[in-house]
């Protein structure tokens, strides 16, 4: 996040999404020190689940969506809600403030 470097405060949603992806020490480095990562490092540090070539993105996304579609929808929704509830509340409360 280069917001600190350029004099901006990151929006709450950006902090919350980042907080869900990486450890607290890495979060501090990213926000306070404006540390940036190349694509390979972003995968290694947990910002991204995986990387790939631009021409492979749609195929990989379709493959992943097909895999997710095999899961029981109600269970998937409950699990996703349990994991994301706190971040969603924080983001919602920041809207309009």
Secondary structure in CASP SS format (residue, H / E / C, confidence):
PFRMAT SS
TARGET T0000
AUTHOR 0000-0000-0000
METHOD secondary structure of the structure
MODEL  1
X C 1.00
X C 1.00
X C 1.00
X C 1.00
X C 1.00
X C 1.00
X C 1.00
X C 1.00
X C 1.00
X C 1.00
X C 1.00
X H 1.00
X H 1.00
X H 1.00
X H 1.00
X H 1.00
X H 1.00
X H 1.00
X H 1.00
X H 1.00
X H 1.00
X C 1.00
X C 1.00
X H 1.00
X H 1.00
X H 1.00
X H 1.00
X H 1.00
X H 1.00
X H 1.00
X H 1.00
X H 1.00
X C 1.00
X C 1.00
X C 1.00
X C 1.00
X C 1.00
X C 1.00
X H 1.00
X H 1.00
X H 1.00
X H 1.00
X H 1.00
X H 1.00
X H 1.00
X C 1.00
X C 1.00
X C 1.00
X C 1.00
X C 1.00
X C 1.00
X C 1.00
X C 1.00
X H 1.00
X H 1.00
X H 1.00
X H 1.00
X H 1.00
X H 1.00
X H 1.00
X H 1.00
X H 1.00
X H 1.00
X H 1.00
X H 1.00
X H 1.00
X H 1.00
X H 1.00
X H 1.00
X C 1.00
X C 1.00
X C 1.00
X H 1.00
X H 1.00
X H 1.00
X H 1.00
X H 1.00
X H 1.00
X H 1.00
X H 1.00
X H 1.00
X H 1.00
X H 1.00
X H 1.00
X H 1.00
X H 1.00
X H 1.00
X H 1.00
X H 1.00
X H 1.00
X H 1.00
X H 1.00
X H 1.00
X H 1.00
X C 1.00
X C 1.00
X C 1.00
END
